[in-house]
Amino acid sequence: MAELPGSVLFACTMNAVRSPMAEAILKYLHGHRIYVDSCGVRAGAVDQLAIAVLDEIGIGMSRHRPKTFEDLEDEFFDLVISL
């Protein structure tokens, strides 16, 4: 198995659908081994459809609150993925 990055940031436009879904999935798969976060260029509203879709496969995202780059607690990531 390839070495995992220590931290991953997913970024998209409003941190309402794509990046929080990616964050939730990666946390589900490797959350205790990797620091995972997400943000957007602008903060949008939580997308209820995205929450429902992940709920169907047993991944919780209902506690997600959209945030921007300025809201991040950490500024250094091993891997940044733009969606």
N, C-alpha and C positions, 0 to 999 in steps of 0.2 A: 504494500500500500504506500502511495506517495505521502510525503510529509505534508501535514496540514499547516496552513498559515496560522499565526497566533491571533490575528484579528482581521475581520472583514467588515467593510462598509458597503452597503447597497445604497445607491443614490438614484433618484428620479425627479420628476418635475414637482410633485406636490406631496410626496411621501404618504399617499392615500391608498394606492393599490399595489403597484409592481414592487417597489422596494420593501414595503412592510411584509408583503407575502413572501418575498425571497428571504427576508430576515427571519420570519417565523419558521419557514421550512428548514433553513440551515440550523437554527437553534434547536429545532426538533431532532435533526440528524446528528449534530455535533455540539450542541450548546454548552456542554460542560468542558469541552476541550478547546473551543474557539470563542473569543470575544466577538460578538456579532451585534451590529447596529445598522440603522438606516436613517436616511434623511432626504429632504427635498430642497430644491432651489427656493420654493415657497411652501409654506405649510397649508395644506388643504384640509378638508373634512374627512373623517374616517369613513371609508366606503363599506357600507353594510353588506353588499354583495360579496366583496372580498372576504369578509369575516365569515359569511355563510358558506362560501366555497371551501375555505380551509377547515371549517367546522365539519363538513361532510367527510373529510379524511382524517379527522381526529386531531387537528392542529389548532390550538387556540390563538386567536389574534384580537380578541375583544378588548383587551387592555391597552392596545396600541394607541398612542397619541401622536399625530403627525408633528414633525419637527423639521427645522431648517439646519443648515450647516452651522449657524451661529449657536444653535441649541445643543450641539454635541458635547458630551462630557469629555471625550478624548479627541485629540487632533491628529493622532498618528495611527495609521492602519497598514498592515502588511499587504492588504489587497483591497482595492477600491473598484467596485463594479458599477458602471453607469447603465441604467435601464431606460 
